[in-house]
Each structure stands twice: as structure tokens, then as C-alpha cells.
């Protein structure tokens, strides 16, 4: 018996996945079915690139639906731990400074399902998050990445 992976996410992240799932099931699926119907009318399916493209999109949509359903089913909602506001944990925003150059960065630590570094959200599975989770403000932490190791100082946790 296999155990499914838990997907850590905020309530906001879960709602975003639920909206995407609803869109895929109610709108996108129907659009793809229509594209397949139109492509069939072009004739010989063995040389019909529109048909092939529509079938590939259908496979992608069905795969994404399955993936989102699994993520929602195994979602673990991240609760903000207000008791210890100085400790880095899931769901919190962390400001740290790279040592020794002093570049400051702020990220919110979220589950992998809703990570988006361009929006300032990093996965709890990322090298930075793994290194700083459980640490407190003022701690200096070594972060091992594929590109090499560097140190950060935790300045603020919100």
C-alpha cells in the first residue's frame, strides 16, 4: 500500500487550486472536445496535425485534473503559528540578508504546490527553506545549494 505525499499549502493556495480544477473540468475540457470534433472533420486522422495537437492537449488537461485532485485530497493546510513569532515556519514571511555582501531578500515559505519565487513564495522543499525552517531571528545559517554554499542572517519573521 502506497502512502500519498502530503501537499502543504495555505488556505489561499488550496482555493486557487480548486478554482483551477473547476475551470479545467467545466470550461477547458469542453474546449478541447470541441477542438477534437473540428479536427476530425478535416479528414484523414493519420496526417492531421490539428487532431494530434488537440489530443495532446486533452491528455495534458486530464493529467492536470488528476494531479490537482490528488493535491487537494492530500492537502495539509498551513496554520500560522502566532505563538512563536520569531521562529521561521511554514506560512511565514522571512527576511534574511546574504552574508557577507548584505543583499536582503524576503520570501514567504509555502508548500511546493503554491511556490512561485517570482511572487516571493518559496517551497518548503527548497534548499533555502530547508536550511532556515525552525531557526530564529538573528540566527546565521549556512545554505547548501547545487551552486554552492552561502550564509544568511535571519532579520525578520512575520
C-alpha positions as CSV (number, residue, x, y, z in Angstrom):
1,X,0.0,0.0,0.0
2,X,1.5,3.3,-1.0
3,X,1.2,6.4,1.0
4,X,0.4,9.6,-0.9
5,X,2.6,12.6,-0.4
6,X,1.2,15.5,1.7
7,X,0.9,18.8,0.0
8,X,1.5,21.7,2.3
9,X,-0.4,24.8,1.3
10,X,-2.2,27.9,2.6
11,X,-5.9,28.1,2.6
12,X,-5.5,30.7,-0.2
13,X,-3.4,28.2,-2.2
14,X,-6.0,25.5,-1.8
15,X,-8.7,27.9,-3.0
16,X,-6.6,28.8,-6.1
17,X,-6.2,25.1,-6.9
18,X,-10.0,24.5,-6.5
19,X,-10.7,27.4,-8.9
20,X,-8.2,26.0,-11.5
21,X,-9.8,22.5,-11.1
22,X,-13.3,23.9,-11.7
23,X,-12.1,25.8,-14.8
24,X,-10.4,22.7,-16.2
25,X,-13.4,20.5,-15.6
26,X,-16.1,22.9,-16.8
27,X,-14.5,25.0,-19.5
28,X,-11.2,23.7,-20.7
29,X,-12.4,20.1,-21.1
30,X,-15.3,21.2,-23.3
31,X,-13.0,23.5,-25.4
32,X,-10.7,20.6,-26.1
33,X,-13.5,18.3,-27.0
34,X,-14.8,20.9,-29.5
35,X,-11.2,21.2,-31.0
36,X,-11.1,17.4,-31.4
37,X,-14.5,17.4,-33.1
38,X,-13.5,20.2,-35.5
39,X,-10.1,18.4,-36.3
40,X,-11.9,15.1,-37.1
41,X,-13.8,16.9,-39.8
42,X,-10.6,17.7,-41.6
43,X,-10.4,14.1,-42.8
44,X,-7.6,11.6,-42.5
45,X,-6.6,11.4,-38.8
46,X,-3.2,9.8,-39.6
47,X,-1.9,13.1,-41.1
48,X,-4.0,15.6,-39.1
49,X,-1.8,17.8,-37.0
50,X,-4.7,19.7,-35.5
51,X,-6.2,16.4,-34.3
52,X,-2.8,15.3,-32.8
53,X,-2.4,18.7,-31.1
54,X,-5.9,18.6,-29.6
55,X,-5.4,15.0,-28.4
56,X,-2.1,16.1,-26.7
57,X,-3.9,19.0,-25.1
58,X,-6.6,16.7,-23.9
59,X,-4.0,14.4,-22.3
60,X,-2.4,17.4,-20.6
61,X,-5.7,18.7,-19.2
62,X,-6.7,15.2,-17.9
63,X,-3.3,14.8,-16.3
64,X,-3.5,18.2,-14.7
65,X,-7.0,17.5,-13.4
66,X,-5.8,14.2,-11.8
67,X,-2.8,16.0,-10.3
68,X,-4.9,18.8,-8.8
69,X,-7.4,16.4,-7.4
70,X,-4.6,14.4,-5.7
71,X,-3.1,17.6,-4.3
72,X,-6.4,18.8,-2.9
73,X,-7.2,15.3,-1.4
74,X,-3.8,15.2,0.3
75,X,-3.7,18.9,1.3
76,X,-2.3,19.9,4.7
77,X,-3.4,23.5,5.4
78,X,-0.6,25.6,6.9
79,X,-1.7,27.3,10.1
80,X,0.1,30.4,11.2
81,X,1.9,29.8,14.4
82,X,1.4,33.1,16.2
83,X,2.8,31.7,19.5
84,X,6.4,31.9,18.4
85,X,6.7,34.9,16.0
86,X,10.5,34.8,15.9
87,X,10.8,31.3,14.6
88,X,10.8,30.5,10.9
89,X,7.9,28.1,9.9
90,X,5.6,27.3,7.1
91,X,3.3,30.1,6.0
92,X,5.5,32.9,7.4
93,X,7.4,35.6,5.5
94,X,11.1,35.7,6.3
95,X,13.5,38.5,5.6
96,X,17.2,37.5,5.5
97,X,20.5,39.0,4.5
98,X,23.1,37.2,2.5
99,X,26.4,37.3,4.1
100,X,28.9,39.0,3.6
101,X,27.5,41.2,0.8
102,X,24.3,42.2,2.6
103,X,21.7,41.6,0.0
104,X,18.3,41.4,1.7
105,X,15.6,39.2,0.4
106,X,12.1,38.4,1.7
107,X,10.2,35.2,0.9
108,X,7.1,33.5,2.2
109,X,7.6,29.8,2.9
110,X,4.8,27.8,1.4
111,X,4.2,24.2,0.2
112,X,5.6,23.1,-3.2
113,X,2.1,23.3,-4.7
114,X,1.9,27.0,-4.5
115,X,5.6,28.0,-4.7
116,X,6.4,30.9,-7.1
117,X,9.7,32.6,-6.5
118,X,8.8,35.5,-8.8
119,X,5.9,36.2,-6.4
120,X,8.2,35.9,-3.4
121,X,6.9,32.4,-2.4
122,X,9.4,29.6,-2.0
123,X,8.8,25.9,-1.4
124,X,9.4,24.3,2.0
125,X,11.4,21.8,0.0
126,X,13.8,24.4,-1.4
127,X,17.4,24.5,-0.1
128,X,16.9,27.9,1.5
129,X,13.7,27.0,3.3
130,X,15.1,23.6,4.5
131,X,18.0,25.5,6.0
132,X,16.1,28.2,7.8
133,X,13.0,26.4,9.0
134,X,12.9,26.2,12.7
135,X,15.6,28.9,13.1
136,X,15.0,32.2,14.9
137,X,15.6,35.9,14.2
138,X,19.3,36.7,14.5
139,X,20.5,33.2,13.5
140,X,23.2,32.9,10.9
141,X,22.6,29.8,8.8
142,X,24.6,28.0,6.1
143,X,22.5,27.2,3.0
144,X,23.8,24.4,0.7
145,X,22.6,24.7,-2.9
146,X,23.6,23.0,-6.1
147,X,25.5,26.2,-7.0
148,X,27.5,26.2,-3.7
149,X,27.1,27.1,-0.1
150,X,26.4,30.6,1.2
151,X,25.4,32.1,4.6
152,X,22.3,34.1,5.5
153,X,21.3,36.0,8.6
154,X,17.6,35.9,9.5
155,X,16.5,39.5,10.1
156,X,12.7,39.3,10.4
157,X,9.9,36.7,10.6
158,X,6.3,37.8,10.0
